[in-house]
Amino acid sequence: IRQAVIAGWTGRDPVARDKHIAELEALGIARPATTPIYYRCSARRLTFADAIEVCGEESSGEVEFVLIGWQGRIFVGCGSDHTDRKVESYSVTVSKQMCDKPVASELWELEDVIGHWDQLILRSWATIGGQRVLYQEGTLDHMLPVNDLIARGFNGGKLPDDCAMFGGTFAAKGGIRPASRFEFELEDPVLKRKISHGYDVVTLPVRG
């Protein structure tokens, strides 16, 4: 992977999208320049690791599908756009660079799932205070169609080879909060299979 893209504001419902933008503005988080928006981060941030290190207690994961371009084909995977929320409050772009992005090691061909794309399910669990709780869950019919998402983000409307794009996420049940472990999956209920991964979050002390 030579290029990593984090797509944001990928929801299909413009009313819900604008409501959430207003909520974030009230918290001091700037309105995105465009919707959707395509943030860049270092491709080196992608990892298959089962643990990541973060600074302080103010980061959290979020499950997303991941598209990968390779030799003119597109593959579908699953990852976590782990983000430093304190940094996000003053720069979303910088926050995307702060944390490693764990991804599962399995991929599917897009052409094998495009016919039932809207039925795919993203799901995550967070271990908080020693308790494993369902953190996010939703079907992809709530997000922009995958071909539309690609067309808006890249010249020529094609995902480049050697590029990985995270495709957006769902609201957290109970609100965004840190966890000691984060697990996520992409489920295909039609072909009855899942892509899954999990990782521990190791918190490094902030000395000032």
C-alpha positions as CSV (number, residue, x, y, z in Angstrom):
1,I,0.0,0.0,0.0
2,R,1.5,3.3,-1.1
3,Q,-1.4,5.6,-0.4
4,A,-4.0,5.7,2.5
5,V,-7.2,7.6,2.3
6,I,-9.8,8.1,5.1
7,A,-13.2,9.0,3.7
8,G,-15.5,10.9,6.1
9,W,-19.1,12.1,6.0
10,T,-20.1,9.2,3.8
11,G,-23.7,8.8,5.0
12,R,-26.5,8.7,2.4
13,D,-29.0,10.8,4.5
14,P,-28.2,14.5,4.1
15,V,-30.5,15.5,6.9
16,A,-28.8,13.2,9.4
17,R,-25.4,14.3,8.1
18,D,-26.1,18.0,8.5
19,K,-27.5,17.5,12.0
20,H,-24.4,15.7,13.1
21,I,-22.2,18.4,11.6
22,A,-24.1,21.0,13.6
23,E,-23.7,18.9,16.8
24,L,-19.9,18.7,16.2
25,E,-19.7,22.4,15.5
26,A,-21.3,23.0,18.9
27,L,-18.4,21.1,20.4
28,G,-15.9,23.2,18.5
29,I,-15.1,20.8,15.7
30,A,-15.0,22.6,12.4
31,R,-17.5,21.8,9.6
32,P,-15.9,19.6,6.9
33,A,-14.8,21.4,3.7
34,T,-16.8,18.9,1.6
35,T,-19.1,16.0,2.1
36,P,-17.9,13.4,1.6
37,I,-14.3,14.4,2.4
38,Y,-11.1,12.4,1.7
39,Y,-8.4,12.8,4.3
40,R,-4.9,11.5,3.7
41,C,-2.7,9.7,6.2
42,S,0.6,7.9,6.0
43,A,0.3,4.4,4.4
44,R,2.7,3.2,7.1
45,R,-0.1,3.7,9.7
46,L,-1.8,0.6,8.4
47,T,-1.0,-2.5,10.4
48,F,-2.1,-6.1,11.0
49,A,-0.9,-5.9,14.6
50,D,-3.0,-7.2,17.5
51,A,-2.0,-4.2,19.7
52,I,-1.3,-0.5,19.1
53,E,0.3,2.2,21.3
54,V,-1.5,5.6,21.8
55,C,-0.6,8.7,23.8
56,G,-3.1,9.4,26.6
57,E,-6.6,8.3,27.2
58,E,-8.5,10.2,24.5
59,S,-8.3,8.0,21.4
60,S,-10.9,5.4,20.2
61,G,-11.5,3.1,17.3
62,E,-14.2,3.0,14.7
63,V,-15.0,0.2,12.3
64,E,-14.9,0.9,8.6
65,F,-14.9,-1.1,5.4
66,V,-11.6,-0.8,3.5
67,L,-11.2,-0.8,-0.3
68,I,-7.9,-1.7,-1.8
69,G,-6.9,-1.2,-5.4
70,W,-4.5,-3.8,-6.9
71,Q,-3.7,-4.5,-10.6
72,G,-6.9,-2.9,-11.8
73,R,-9.1,-4.8,-9.4
74,I,-10.7,-3.7,-6.1
75,F,-10.7,-5.7,-2.9
76,V,-12.8,-5.2,0.2
77,G,-11.5,-5.5,3.8
78,C,-12.2,-4.2,7.2
79,G,-10.3,-1.9,9.5
80,S,-10.4,0.6,12.4
81,D,-9.8,4.3,11.9
82,H,-8.4,4.7,15.4
83,T,-8.3,8.4,16.1
84,D,-7.0,10.8,18.8
85,R,-10.2,12.7,19.8
86,K,-8.4,15.5,21.6
87,V,-6.4,16.3,18.4
88,E,-9.5,15.9,16.3
89,S,-11.1,18.8,18.1
90,Y,-8.5,21.2,16.5
91,S,-7.5,19.3,13.3
92,V,-9.2,16.3,11.9
93,T,-6.4,15.9,9.3
94,V,-3.7,15.8,12.0
95,S,-5.8,13.4,14.2
96,K,-5.9,10.9,11.3
97,Q,-2.1,10.7,11.4
98,M,-1.8,10.3,15.2
99,C,-2.7,6.6,15.5
100,D,-2.1,3.3,13.8
101,K,-4.9,1.9,11.7
102,P,-5.4,-1.8,12.4
103,V,-6.8,-3.8,9.5
104,A,-7.9,-7.5,9.1
105,S,-5.6,-9.7,7.0
106,E,-8.4,-11.1,4.8
107,L,-9.9,-9.5,1.7
108,W,-12.9,-10.2,-0.6
109,E,-13.2,-9.3,-4.3
110,L,-15.5,-6.3,-4.7
111,E,-17.2,-8.0,-7.7
112,D,-18.3,-10.9,-5.4
113,V,-20.2,-8.6,-3.1
114,I,-21.3,-5.6,-5.2
115,G,-24.6,-7.2,-6.0
116,H,-25.6,-7.3,-2.3
117,W,-23.4,-4.5,-1.0
118,D,-26.1,-2.7,0.9
119,Q,-26.7,-5.9,3.0
120,L,-23.2,-6.0,4.3
121,I,-22.9,-5.3,8.1
122,L,-20.2,-3.4,9.9
123,R,-20.0,-4.2,13.7
124,S,-17.6,-3.4,16.5
125,W,-17.1,-4.2,20.2
126,A,-15.2,-2.2,22.8
127,T,-13.8,-3.5,26.1
128,I,-14.5,-0.7,28.6
129,G,-13.9,-1.1,32.3
130,G,-13.4,-4.8,31.8
131,Q,-16.8,-5.2,30.0
132,R,-17.1,-6.1,26.3
133,V,-20.0,-4.1,24.8
134,L,-21.4,-3.7,21.3
135,Y,-20.0,-0.4,20.2
136,Q,-21.2,0.1,16.6
137,E,-23.5,-1.8,14.2
138,G,-25.1,-0.9,10.8
139,T,-25.7,-2.0,7.2
140,L,-24.0,-0.3,4.3
141,D,-27.2,0.9,2.8
142,H,-26.8,3.9,5.2
143,M,-23.6,4.9,3.4
144,L,-23.0,6.3,-0.1
145,P,-22.9,3.5,-2.8
146,V,-19.4,2.3,-3.1
147,N,-19.0,3.3,-6.8
148,D,-20.2,6.8,-6.0
149,L,-17.7,7.0,-3.1
150,I,-14.9,6.1,-5.4
151,A,-16.0,8.3,-8.2
152,R,-16.1,11.4,-6.0
153,G,-12.7,10.9,-4.4
154,F,-10.3,10.1,-7.3
155,N,-9.4,11.5,-10.7
156,G,-11.0,9.5,-13.4
157,G,-13.4,7.9,-10.9
158,K,-11.2,4.9,-10.3
159,L,-9.5,3.7,-7.1
160,P,-5.7,3.7,-7.8
161,D,-3.6,0.6,-7.6
162,D,-1.8,0.3,-4.2
163,C,-4.3,2.6,-2.5
164,A,-6.3,1.7,0.6
165,M,-9.4,3.8,1.3
166,F,-11.4,3.6,4.6
167,G,-15.1,4.1,3.8
168,G,-16.7,5.8,6.8
169,T,-18.4,4.6,9.9
170,F,-21.5,4.6,12.1
171,A,-22.3,6.4,15.3
172,A,-21.1,4.8,18.5
173,K,-23.8,3.3,20.8
174,G,-23.6,5.3,24.0
175,G,-21.2,7.8,22.5
176,I,-17.5,7.9,21.5
177,R,-15.3,6.7,24.3
178,P,-11.9,5.0,24.8
179,A,-11.4,1.3,25.3
180,S,-8.7,-1.1,26.3
181,R,-9.5,-3.4,23.4
182,F,-11.4,-2.9,20.2
183,E,-12.8,-5.7,17.9
184,F,-14.5,-5.3,14.6
185,E,-16.0,-7.2,11.7
186,L,-17.5,-7.0,8.3
187,E,-20.3,-9.6,7.8
188,D,-21.7,-10.8,4.5
189,P,-25.1,-12.4,5.4
190,V,-25.7,-13.5,1.8
191,L,-22.5,-15.5,1.3
192,K,-22.4,-16.2,5.1
193,R,-18.9,-15.2,5.9
194,K,-17.1,-12.5,8.0
195,I,-13.8,-10.6,8.1
196,S,-12.8,-9.8,11.6
197,H,-9.9,-8.5,13.7
198,G,-9.2,-7.2,17.2
199,Y,-6.5,-5.3,18.9
200,D,-5.4,-4.1,22.4
201,V,-4.9,-0.4,23.0
202,V,-1.7,0.3,25.0
203,T,-1.8,3.7,26.6
204,L,1.4,5.6,26.9
205,P,1.7,8.3,29.6
206,V,1.6,11.9,28.7
207,R,4.4,13.7,30.7
208,G,3.5,17.2,29.7
